[in-house]
Amino acid sequence: MMHDPLVSLIGCENVSAYGSDCDLKCPTNCKTNTCQIQDGSCYECNPGWIGGKCTESMTVVNDYGELSPVCHASCFSDLHEESFTLV
């Protein structure tokens, strides 16, 4: 496909796409299924996901191998690192 310079100025017609030719799909865990037009990074992640493209799970496993409920990033400040591991 040929690069469309207007994409840089006005964005993709499909808000769930990114890239110079709008031929790449936003990551599935981006909240509202929208992402940054140049690199596909998410503006926000769906609950339970973190990272630039929302690919890191927030599910945690305790010392007994049990899965805890998924929580938002703010709850991790209350957890002890030695008790939980991101998976």
Buried (B, 14 or more C-beta within 10 A) or exposed (E): EEEEEEBEEEEBEEBBBBBBEBEBBBBEBBBEBBBBBEEBBBEEBBEBBBBBBBEBBBBBBEEEEEEBEEBEEEEBEEEEEEEBEEE
